[in-house]
Amino acid sequence: MYINCKGTLIDLSTPKVMGIVNLTPDSFYDGGKYKELAAVVSQVGMMLEEGATFIDMGAYSSRPDATDISTQEEERRLIPIIEEIVKQFPEILISVDTFRSAVAQKAIQAGACMVNDISAGQLDKDMMKVVGELQVPYLMMHMKGTPQTMKHLTTYEDLLKEICFYFSERLALARTHKINDLIMDPGFGFAKTIVQNYTLLRELDFFKHLDVPILAGLSRKSMIYKTLNGTATTALNGTTALNMIALRNGANILRVHDVKEAVECVQLHKALL
């Protein structure tokens, strides 16, 4: 199972780690942490050293009830940073976390190599067309509504079947736009209750028949820290525990704030096999 990033084939049959760098003042865990370029460069350098294959950079917070910002503000926060990071680390594989086609286009032109869209094209009708034209991998997540409304949209008749139908439909549409490299993210924490999140994790291999790589984004989420009566700051151990379960159930990519621990998880999982 391979994806093509900047002409390099990445083999996802061995799971890979994607490090998260949020260029936002209000993300749920590291909001405001990377205000200065030097802090971003330092964090990215550390993540690459620790073994991250991808760095996921976003400038629009998608946490529940996050502030909606303009396209211009998202670009202002994001594009100059991508340009500078690519200068500092020429071989880097940057995934741009945005649901806006205009931002995605500028980010790829600035040096990113993959688009990570929380809405799978539902919040911008031009997104799939643009990704198809750019010929880059497209990571699509399951979500209902928007970050501002999703926490009220957690009713499902059959959680797994509805999410599966959603991806069948979105993957088929993506292929009509000649998008060759597709990845699915079931969207832990997006329009799902804590119980639904654990059901999704337990049954993650249900989605293997879609025949695309699976990304698990569990890192420090409320499904962990609320279960443990903690906070996002105290949720690293819980994240590692659930990342191992995700790997056991078929995840090909772990999207995390803490790269070293996730890479160790992959190494131990490989030893188990």
Secondary structure, DSSP 8 states (H G I E B T S, - for coil): -EEEETTEEEETTS-EEEEEEE--S--TTTTTTT-SHHHHHHHHHHHHHHT-SEEEEESS--STT-----HHHHHHHHHHHHHHHHHH-TT--EEEE-S-HHHHHHHHHHT--EEEETTTTSS-TTHHHHHHHHT--EEEE--SS-TTTGGG----SSHHHHHHHHHHHHHHHHHHTT---EEEE--TTSS--HHHHHHHHHTGGGGGGG-S-BEE--TT-HHHHTTTT--GGG-HHHHHHHHHHHHHTT-SEEEES-HHHHHHHHHHHHHH-
